[in-house]
């Protein structure tokens, strides 16, 4: 729906209604002028492309007003839509009236010039959405979020809201953000390490969730097919281009799916998302392909048009051992494969995405279904070019005795998992699921190289500004 009295720039650039008057509003990207005419590039965030405003300097506009129209200022313009005489845009506005909403001082506005580094723009995350790069990334982020909901809705899944505050650690990693109403200063003064959580808000130790999976399984074992899509948190002190402390996860869980159906869904799902981006984010992807990753469009097309390899972990390790490549991290059966190993399989050996399955149980989570060999579990990781692992999942262990035995082997406290075990006591069923890190997906779709550049306000160690 258009706001009365205003047309979006994305729409007016496609308009054929020349000779008609329109009102546009937005922020000035550039302004150049001579004694007769001024040209303003206006953008309202609806498109990567700017609309050119043509201002007749002698047309009744005050010199003071024109001086205030600088990069970063915000204005409303009314005028006649005409075919553009210059190249670069099909139409332009011959301005009759201007109302200046907000100025931007040329000495202090940090986006006066082009070509700022991504590192610099991270320091002004509150303003970087106004740049072409981050406008494109955020529009693609929106499109991918919409496509995720559309895919699952169209395929009979139900959107389940799982809790952000939890008493369980789904991954067993222990790197979690504690949630408490206890006064920190009193805890510091305490002479004992035994904290009385009965006085806390929830009466027990709680933290921000690292995954909605366990609760998602509860939904799947009632509604058959559910998905979660929400923020998750990990307190890992990792200052790398691949880690965030706050990120978004998509986690479908499906009753009656075994590992093959799980792999089929993962491949179909991610192909759908990539194709949706190619179909609906044409201009933004073309810009990112030109400015940041010359192979982006070709790589996206290759994923859509290629069948993924299904590869057993054991065979994958053998390929890596025979490769003759000296990896930074050693390769052997039982090793948790690193990004360099995953990318070798995808980019150099198979030259297409790989779904790696049947991992050693010792390097995977307690809830994964054990194979008959007693050594491996029905895990699966989807490996992508330029990224490595983009999806991780498994068939879940539905047998109560096997699940309980594995929990005991890993010394996982069960006092906060009684509800999870109940799903195996009462009407257990084969079921599977996976997790897709939303920002990992966006890294692949946008061609950006740092995960901090695909989320509006990155949360990393020592950084919680904006």
C-alpha positions in Angstrom: 0.0 0.0 0.0 1.3 3.4 -0.9 1.4 6.2 1.7 -1.1 8.8 0.5 0.7 11.6 -1.2 3.9 9.6 -1.7 5.1 7.0 -4.2 8.1 4.7 -3.5 11.1 5.2 -5.6 11.2 1.6 -6.6 7.7 2.0 -8.1 8.2 5.4 -9.8 11.3 4.1 -11.6 9.1 1.5 -13.2 6.3 4.0 -14.0 5.2 4.8 -17.5 3.0 7.7 -16.4 5.2 10.5 -17.7 3.6 13.9 -17.7 2.0 13.2 -14.3 2.9 14.9 -11.1 4.2 12.8 -8.2 5.5 13.3 -4.6 8.6 11.5 -3.5 10.4 11.4 -0.2 13.8 10.2 0.7 17.5 10.9 1.6 19.9 12.6 -0.7 22.8 10.4 -1.9 24.5 13.1 -4.1 23.9 16.7 -5.1 25.6 18.5 -8.0 24.7 21.9 -9.4 25.8 24.7 -11.7 24.3 28.1 -12.0 21.3 26.9 -13.9 20.4 23.5 -12.7 20.9 21.1 -9.8 20.7 17.3 -9.9 19.8 15.4 -6.8 20.1 11.6 -6.5 17.3 10.6 -4.0 16.9 7.2 -2.4 14.2 6.0 0.1 15.5 2.5 0.8 13.0 0.7 -1.4 15.6 0.0 -4.2 19.3 0.0 -4.9 18.6 2.6 -7.6 18.4 6.3 -7.1 15.8 8.7 -8.5 17.2 11.8 -10.2 15.6 15.1 -9.2 16.1 18.0 -11.6 15.9 21.4 -10.0 15.8 24.6 -12.0 17.9 26.9 -9.9 16.1 29.9 -11.2 12.7 28.4 -10.6 12.0 30.1 -7.3 14.1 28.0 -4.9 16.1 30.1 -2.4 19.8 29.9 -2.4 19.7 29.0 1.3 17.4 26.0 0.7 19.7 24.7 -2.1 22.7 25.0 0.1 21.1 22.7 2.7 20.4 19.9 0.2 23.5 17.9 0.9 24.4 14.2 1.0 22.5 12.7 3.9 19.7 15.3 4.1 16.1 14.3 3.9 13.5 15.9 1.8 10.1 15.8 0.1 9.9 16.7 -3.6 6.9 17.3 -5.8 7.2 17.5 -9.5 6.5 16.2 -13.0 7.7 12.7 -14.1 9.5 12.9 -17.4 11.7 10.6 -19.5 15.3 11.0 -18.5 17.6 12.8 -20.9 20.6 11.2 -19.4 21.7 7.6 -19.1 21.4 5.6 -16.0 17.7 6.0 -15.2 14.5 5.7 -17.4 12.7 8.6 -15.7 13.4 11.6 -13.5 11.4 14.3 -11.7 11.3 17.9 -12.7 10.9 19.5 -9.3 8.3 22.2 -8.6 8.3 22.2 -4.8 10.8 21.0 -2.1 10.3 20.6 1.6 13.4 19.9 3.6 12.8 17.5 6.5 16.3 17.2 8.0 19.8 18.5 7.2 23.1 16.7 7.4 26.2 18.8 8.1 28.8 18.2 5.5 31.6 18.4 8.1 30.3 15.8 10.5 28.0 13.4 8.5 30.3 10.3 8.2 28.9 9.1 4.8 29.8 12.2 2.7 32.2 10.2 0.6 32.0 6.9 -1.2 34.3 3.9 -0.7 34.2 3.5 3.0 35.6 0.2 4.3 33.3 -2.4 5.8 35.4 -2.1 9.0 34.6 1.6 9.3 31.0 1.0 8.5 30.7 -1.5 11.4 31.7 1.4 13.7 28.6 3.3 12.6 26.1 0.5 12.4 23.3 3.0 13.1 24.0 4.7 9.7 25.4 2.0 7.5 21.9 0.9 6.3 21.9 4.1 4.2 24.8 2.8 2.1 24.1 0.9 -1.1 25.8 -2.2 0.2 23.9 -2.5 3.4 20.6 -1.4 1.9 21.0 -4.3 -0.5 22.0 -6.8 2.2 19.0 -5.8 4.4 16.5 -6.0 1.6 17.8 -9.5 0.8 17.6 -10.4 4.5 14.0 -9.4 4.4 13.3 -11.4 1.2 14.9 -14.5 2.7 12.9 -14.2 5.9 9.7 -14.0 3.9 10.7 -16.9 1.7 11.4 -19.1 4.7 7.9 -18.5 6.1 6.4 -19.0 2.7 8.2 -22.2 2.0 7.2 -23.9 5.3 3.6 -22.5 5.1 3.1 -23.8 1.6 4.5 -27.2 2.6 2.2 -27.8 5.6 4.5 -26.8 8.4 3.4 -24.9 11.5 5.4 -22.0 13.0 6.2 -22.8 16.6 7.5 -20.2 19.0 10.0 -21.8 21.3 11.3 -20.1 24.5 14.2 -17.7 24.5 14.8 -18.4 28.2 15.6 -22.0 29.1 17.0 -24.3 31.7 18.5 -26.8 29.2 21.5 -26.6 27.0 20.5 -28.3 23.7 24.1 -28.4 22.4 25.9 -29.4 25.6 28.4 -26.6 24.8 28.0 -24.7 28.1 28.7 -21.3 26.4 25.4 -19.7 27.4 24.3 -16.3 28.7 22.8 -16.5 32.1 19.5 -15.0 32.9 19.1 -13.9 36.5 17.4 -11.4 38.8 19.9 -12.0 41.6 22.1 -9.0 42.4 25.5 -9.6 40.9 27.3 -7.5 43.6 25.9 -9.8 46.3 27.1 -12.9 44.4 30.6 -11.4 44.2 30.6 -10.8 47.9 29.5 -14.3 48.7 32.1 -16.5 50.4 30.6 -19.7 48.9 30.3 -20.7 45.3 27.0 -22.4 46.0 24.4 -19.9 44.7 20.8 -20.3 46.1 18.8 -20.2 42.9 15.6 -20.8 44.8 15.7 -17.0 45.3 16.0 -16.3 41.6 13.1 -15.4 39.4 12.6 -18.8 37.9 13.9 -20.7 41.0 16.7 -22.4 39.0 19.6 -21.6 36.8 18.4 -20.3 33.4 20.0 -18.9 30.3 19.3 -17.6 26.9 18.6 -20.4 24.4 21.3 -21.7 22.0 18.6 -23.6 20.0 14.9 -24.2 19.9 15.4 -27.8 18.8 14.4 -29.7 21.9 11.2 -27.8 22.3 10.7 -28.1 18.5 10.7 -31.8 18.8 7.8 -31.6 21.3 5.8 -29.7 18.6 6.7 -32.1 15.9 5.5 -35.1 18.0 2.1 -33.5 18.2 1.7 -31.4 14.9 3.9 -33.6 12.7 5.7 -30.8 11.0 6.8 -27.6 12.7 9.6 -25.0 12.3 11.1 -22.4 14.5 12.6 -19.1 13.4 14.1 -16.9 16.0 17.1 -15.5 17.8 19.6 -17.7 19.6 22.6 -16.8 21.7 26.0 -18.3 22.4 28.6 -16.8 24.8 31.6 -18.0 22.9 34.5 -15.5 23.0 35.1 -15.9 19.3 36.2 -12.8 17.4 36.0 -14.4 13.9 34.2 -13.6 10.6 31.9 -16.6 11.2 30.7 -16.1 14.8 28.1 -13.9 16.5 26.8 -13.9 20.0 23.3 -13.3 18.9 22.0 -14.8 15.6 18.9 -16.3 14.1 18.2 -19.9 13.5 15.6 -21.8 11.3 14.9 -25.2 12.8 12.3 -27.5 11.2 11.4 -30.7 13.1 9.4 -33.5 11.4 7.7 -36.6 12.8 7.9 -39.7 10.6 10.9 -38.4 8.7 14.1 -40.6 8.7 17.5 -39.4 7.6 16.8 -39.7 3.8 13.7 -37.6 4.0 15.5 -35.1 6.2 18.3 -34.7 3.5 15.7 -34.4 0.8 13.9 -31.6 2.7 17.2 -29.7 3.4 18.2 -29.7 -0.2 14.8 -28.7 -1.5 14.5 -26.0 1.1 17.8 -24.3 0.5 17.4 -24.5 -3.3 14.0 -22.8 -2.9 15.6 -20.0 -0.9 18.4 -19.4 -3.3 16.0 -19.4 -6.3 13.7 -17.0 -4.5 16.6 -14.6 -4.1 17.6 -14.9 -7.8 14.0 -14.2 -8.8 13.1 -11.4 -6.4 16.4 -9.6 -5.5 17.7 -9.1 -9.0 19.0 -5.5 -8.7 20.5 -6.0 -5.2 22.3 -9.2 -6.2 23.6 -7.6 -9.4 25.1 -4.8 -7.3 26.7 -7.1 -4.8 28.0 -9.3 -7.7 29.6 -6.2 -9.2 31.0 -4.6 -6.1 31.9 -7.5 -3.7 31.9 -10.9 -5.3 32.3 -11.3 -9.1 31.3 -15.0 -8.9 28.2 -14.6 -6.7 25.5 -15.0 -9.3 27.2 -17.9 -11.0 27.6 -19.6 -7.6 23.9 -19.1 -6.7 22.8 -20.5 -10.1 25.0 -23.5 -9.7 23.3 -24.4 -6.4 19.9 -24.2 -7.9 20.8 -26.3 -10.9 22.9 -29.0 -9.3 22.0 -32.2 -7.3 23.8 -32.3 -4.0 26.3 -35.1 -3.4 25.3 -37.6 -0.6 28.5 -38.6 1.1 29.3 -40.9 4.0 31.6 -39.3 6.6 34.0 -42.3 6.4 34.3 -41.9 2.6 34.8 -38.2 3.0 37.7 -38.7 5.4 39.3 -41.1 3.0 39.0 -38.6 0.1 40.7 -36.0 2.3 43.4 -38.3 3.4 44.2 -39.2 -0.2 44.0 -35.6 -1.4 47.7 -34.9 -0.8 46.7 -31.5 0.6 48.5 -30.4 3.8 45.6 -29.1 5.9 46.1 -26.8 8.9 44.0 -29.3 11.0 44.9 -33.0 10.7 42.3 -35.3 9.1 41.6 -38.7 10.6 38.5 -40.9 11.3 36.9 -39.4 14.4 38.0 -35.8 13.7 35.4 -33.0 13.7 35.9 -31.7 10.2 36.9 -28.1 9.9 35.8 -25.5 7.3 39.0 -26.1 5.2 38.1 -29.8 5.0 34.5 -29.2 4.1 35.4 -26.6 1.5 37.9 -29.0 -0.1 35.2 -31.6 -0.6 32.7 -29.0 -2.0 35.0 -26.7 -4.1 37.8 -28.9 -5.3 36.8 -32.5 -5.2 33.1 -32.6 -6.1 32.6 -29.0 -7.2 29.1 -28.9 -5.9 27.3 -28.9 -2.5 27.7 -32.0 -0.4 25.5 -33.6 2.3 27.8 -35.5 4.7 26.2 -38.2 6.8 26.9 -40.9 9.4 29.3 -39.1 11.7 31.2 -40.7 14.6 28.8 -40.5 17.6 31.6 -39.2 19.8 31.7 -35.8 18.0 27.9 -35.4 17.8 25.1 -34.4 20.2 23.4 -36.9 22.5 20.0 -36.7 20.7 21.2 -38.1 17.4 20.0 -41.6 16.4 22.6 -44.3 16.7 23.4 -46.6 13.8 23.6 -50.3 14.2 27.4 -50.3 14.0 27.5 -48.7 17.5 30.1 -46.1 16.3 28.1 -43.6 14.1 25.0 -41.6 14.3 22.5 -40.5 11.6 23.8 -36.9 11.5 23.9 -34.8 8.4 25.7 -31.6 7.5 25.0 -29.7 4.3 28.3 -28.2 3.0 28.4 -25.2 0.6 31.0 -23.5 -1.5 32.6 -20.4 0.2 30.9 -21.3 3.5 31.5 -24.9 4.6 28.7 -26.1 6.8 25.5 -24.2 6.3 23.0 -26.8 7.7 23.4 -29.3 10.5 20.8 -31.9 11.5 20.1 -35.5 12.1 17.5 -38.2 12.6 16.7 -38.0 16.3 17.0 -41.0 18.7 13.4 -42.1 19.4 14.3 -45.1 21.6 14.1 -44.1 25.2 16.6 -46.7 26.5 19.3 -45.8 23.9 18.7 -42.1 24.5 18.9 -42.5 28.3 22.1 -44.6 28.0 23.8 -42.0 25.8 22.8 -39.2 28.2 24.3 -41.1 31.1 27.5 -41.8 29.0 28.0 -38.1 28.5 27.1 -37.2 32.2 24.4 -34.9 31.1 22.1 -33.9 34.1 18.6 -35.2 33.3 16.7 -33.2 36.0 15.9 -30.5 33.5 15.2 -32.9 30.6 12.5 -35.0 32.1 9.9 -33.4 29.7 12.1 -34.2 26.7 12.4 -37.9 27.8 8.6 -38.0 28.2 8.2 -37.7 24.5 10.0 -41.1 24.2 7.9 -42.6 27.0 4.5 -41.7 25.5 3.9 -42.3 21.8 7.5 -42.1 20.5 8.0 -42.0 16.8 10.8 -41.7 14.2 11.5 -38.0 13.7 14.2 -35.8 12.2 15.2 -32.1 11.9 17.9 -29.7 11.1 19.1 -26.2 11.8 20.0 -23.5 9.3 21.9 -20.5 10.6 20.1 -17.5 9.0 23.3 -15.4 8.9 25.3 -18.3 7.3 22.6 -18.4 4.6 22.9 -14.7 4.1 26.7 -14.9 3.8 26.2 -17.3 0.9 23.3 -15.4 -0.8 25.0 -11.9 -0.6 28.6 -12.9 -1.1 29.7 -11.0 2.0 32.7 -12.4 3.7 32.0 -11.4 7.3 29.0 -12.5 9.3 28.8 -9.1 11.0 27.9 -7.5 7.7 24.6 -9.5 7.2 22.9 -8.6 10.4 21.7 -5.1 11.2 23.4 -4.8 14.6 26.0 -7.4 15.3 26.6 -8.7 18.8 30.1 -9.8 19.4 32.6 -9.9 22.3 32.9 -6.3 23.8 30.4 -5.0 21.3 26.7 -4.4 22.3 26.3 -0.8 20.9 23.4 0.5 18.9 
